[in-house]
């Protein structure tokens, strides 16, 4: 049995385990919970009613959080020619083609988001086994394969985040820091809930979202009534 810290056990006392809270209440509870020595992230975790074995039920997408995640994002761009200059001027941290492919093939992964111009996809396909498992492989559905490189860089720098379900059919994404104001966290979560809801697979016939939990990095999770925040 996993041993819980005194801080974790103390945090549990701030809410009822089986009760479903609205977002405002849940955020207020997180704010009151004991803190740790580092600034914790705030996360939304979804239990989905999809079959992870069915490829047409895979859930993946992205969302631009109004207030970002509170984390500085290092953006890498695979591109050639004139697009390289545009990418650098737009604020990309790393820009290149074959040189970056070789560097990554050698084990370098010091970036958070990889964006690619469509003409580069054939060249970077061999990086799939390296970038794929880490969620870094450029993909059109997440907006990381695009001809509008400048817009993509701007959005990811401002707080756009990718999300995708894991092998068990669950999904989690960071929606800010506990130091954010309650209104900032509420707006970020509202955007995230809508984005995941819109990503429902067209082939799914049953219940899509089973439940949603909000938590800090080191805290227990609080169940929320997500249905109030989606159209």
C-alpha positions, 0 to 999 in steps of 0.5 A: 500500500502506498504511504501518504505524507502528513501533508497529503492526509491533511489536504484530504480533510478539505473536501469530501472524497465522493462529492462532485464540486463546481469549478469555483469551489474546487479551485478554492479548496486547492488554494487552501490545501497545504503547500510544498516547497516548489510552485505546484502546477494545477492539472485537469484529469479526464477519465474517458469512455473511449476504447483505446484499442480503436484507432478511430476513438483516439482523442487528441487536440490542443487548446490556447489557454487564456493565461498560459501555463506559467511555464516558459515554453521552448519552441523548436521549428523544423523548416528550410529557406526563407521560413527559417528567418520568419521562425527566428523573428517570431521567437522560436528557440531552435530553428533548422532542418537536417542539423536538428534532425541529427542532433535529436537522433543523437539524444538531444531533447531540450525543447517543449514543443516541435513545430514543422512546416509540411515540407519537412514531414518526410525528413523528420519521419525517422524521428517518430520513435524518439519524439512520438513516445514523448508527445513531441512529434509534430501533428496536424491535429495539434497544430504543430504541422502548419504552413503558418509557422509564425502563428503557431510559434506565437500561440505556443509561446502564449500558452497553447498546449497539446493534449492526448489520451494515454493507453488506458483511455485517460487524459491529463493536461496542465492548466496553470500554476497554483499561484494564478488567481482563481479567475485565471485558473477558472478561465483556463479550465473552462477553455480546456474543458471545452477543447476536450469536449469538442475533441469527442470522436465522431464514432463514439456512441456511448458516454464520452467523459466519465469524470473530471478531477482537478488537482495540484502536483502533489495533492489529492484530486477533487471531482468536478461537475464539468457539464456546467462548463461546456456548450 
